[in-house]
Amino acid sequence: MGGQLPGLAVKTERNLAEHASYLHCGMPGMTVRRSPDLLIADSGLDDDTFNFVGLAAFTSATAADRITETIGELTQTGRPFAWRVGPASTPANLTALLTAAELPATAVEPAM
């Protein structure tokens, strides 16, 4: 199974992001923005259950700048967002970088 885990981790993380952003597609006032290194689902609601950041695929060289840029952009909305970090998120120290950017972990949601 060891050789399958990276592929499974990526697929699991993509599945969660697609599931979390499914409602947004085609709904007035809701958006999903996909870039090569991030997905942002914005429901327009004041609830981080429906405002999601995930699928981070940053490099060590770009991570700090992309985190700062994303936080700045989302802060302008005035709405809370949950940034979900999974086993396929990169760089490997993404959780530490988010904590350093004053976004500490608030919950752990193990996948089944």
Backbone torsions as a table, in degrees:
resi	resn	phi	psi	omega
1	MET	NA	-23.2	-176.9
2	GLY	-51.9	-39.4	179.6
3	GLY	-71.7	-20.1	-178.1
4	GLN	-88.3	-22.0	-172.7
5	LEU	-58.0	-48.5	179.8
6	PRO	-57.3	-43.7	178.2
7	GLY	-64.7	-40.8	178.9
8	LEU	-65.7	-40.6	179.2
9	ALA	-61.7	-43.7	179.2
10	VAL	-63.6	-46.5	-179.0
11	LYS	-64.8	-38.4	178.3
12	THR	-64.2	-44.2	180.0
13	GLU	-65.5	-41.5	176.9
14	ARG	-64.0	-40.3	178.9
15	ASN	-61.4	-44.8	178.4
16	LEU	-60.7	-44.6	-179.1
17	ALA	-65.0	-42.8	178.3
18	GLU	-64.0	-41.8	178.5
19	HIS	-63.4	-45.2	-177.0
20	ALA	-68.3	-23.0	-177.1
21	SER	-107.8	1.6	-175.9
22	TYR	-59.2	-45.3	-179.0
23	LEU	-58.6	-33.9	-174.6
24	HIS	-67.1	-31.5	-174.9
25	CYS	-66.1	119.4	177.5
26	GLY	81.3	2.4	178.7
27	MET	-94.8	131.0	178.1
28	PRO	-57.9	133.6	177.5
29	GLY	84.1	-5.0	178.6
30	MET	-111.4	143.9	-179.4
31	THR	-135.5	152.4	169.7
32	VAL	-129.4	122.4	177.9
33	ARG	-115.8	123.1	177.6
34	ARG	-112.8	128.3	170.8
35	SER	-120.4	170.9	-179.0
36	PRO	-59.0	-22.3	-176.2
37	ASP	-122.0	11.5	-177.4
38	LEU	-169.3	150.8	172.3
39	LEU	-122.9	133.0	176.6
40	ILE	-126.9	119.9	176.5
41	ALA	-110.2	119.4	-177.2
42	ASP	-119.2	112.8	-177.6
43	SER	-81.0	-17.0	-173.0
44	GLY	82.3	-4.8	179.7
45	LEU	-93.2	156.5	-179.8
46	ASP	-88.5	60.9	-174.4
47	ASP	-155.6	120.6	-177.7
48	ASP	-74.2	-2.6	172.1
49	THR	-65.8	-34.2	-175.3
50	PHE	-108.6	-0.1	177.4
51	ASN	-114.2	111.7	-163.7
52	PHE	-128.6	136.7	171.3
53	VAL	-122.2	129.9	-179.1
54	GLY	-165.4	-172.3	-177.4
55	LEU	57.5	35.6	179.3
56	ALA	-63.2	125.8	177.8
57	ALA	-131.3	55.2	-179.7
58	PHE	-82.5	158.7	170.1
59	THR	-96.6	165.1	176.6
60	SER	-58.7	-33.2	-178.8
61	ALA	-74.5	-29.6	-175.1
62	THR	-102.8	-14.6	-170.2
63	ALA	-56.8	-51.7	-176.6
64	ALA	-59.5	-45.4	180.0
65	ASP	-66.0	-42.0	-179.1
66	ARG	-67.3	-36.7	176.9
67	ILE	-63.7	-48.9	179.7
68	THR	-59.9	-44.3	179.6
69	GLU	-62.5	-44.5	-178.2
70	THR	-67.7	-43.8	177.6
71	ILE	-60.3	-44.4	179.1
72	GLY	-60.1	-44.4	-179.9
73	GLU	-64.4	-44.1	-177.0
74	LEU	-74.5	-31.9	177.1
75	THR	-61.0	-35.2	180.0
76	GLN	-63.7	-22.9	179.2
77	THR	-74.2	-24.2	-176.9
78	GLY	77.4	7.6	-178.4
79	ARG	-111.5	151.2	176.2
80	PRO	-78.2	147.4	177.5
81	PHE	-130.7	145.0	172.4
82	ALA	-100.5	124.7	177.0
83	TRP	-99.2	112.0	-177.0
84	ARG	-97.2	126.1	-179.7
85	VAL	-112.4	122.8	179.5
86	GLY	-116.5	-178.3	-176.7
87	PRO	-66.6	-17.8	178.4
88	ALA	-96.5	-4.9	179.0
89	SER	-66.6	142.3	178.7
90	THR	-133.6	153.4	5.0
91	PRO	-74.5	173.8	-176.2
92	ALA	-59.1	-28.0	-179.2
93	ASN	-96.3	25.9	-177.2
94	LEU	-58.3	-42.0	179.5
95	THR	-59.1	-43.6	178.7
96	ALA	-65.0	-38.7	178.7
97	LEU	-66.5	-39.5	177.4
98	LEU	-66.9	-39.7	177.0
99	THR	-63.2	-41.9	178.0
100	ALA	-63.6	-27.5	179.0
101	ALA	-89.3	16.6	177.6
102	GLU	67.7	34.1	172.1
103	LEU	-121.6	71.3	-177.1
104	PRO	-70.2	154.8	177.1
105	ALA	-61.7	135.9	180.0
106	THR	-114.8	-19.6	-179.0
107	ALA	-157.8	153.7	174.3
108	VAL	-118.7	128.9	-179.7
109	GLU	-123.4	94.2	-179.4
110	PRO	-67.5	142.3	176.7
111	ALA	-84.9	153.2	178.8
112	MET	-103.5	NA	NA
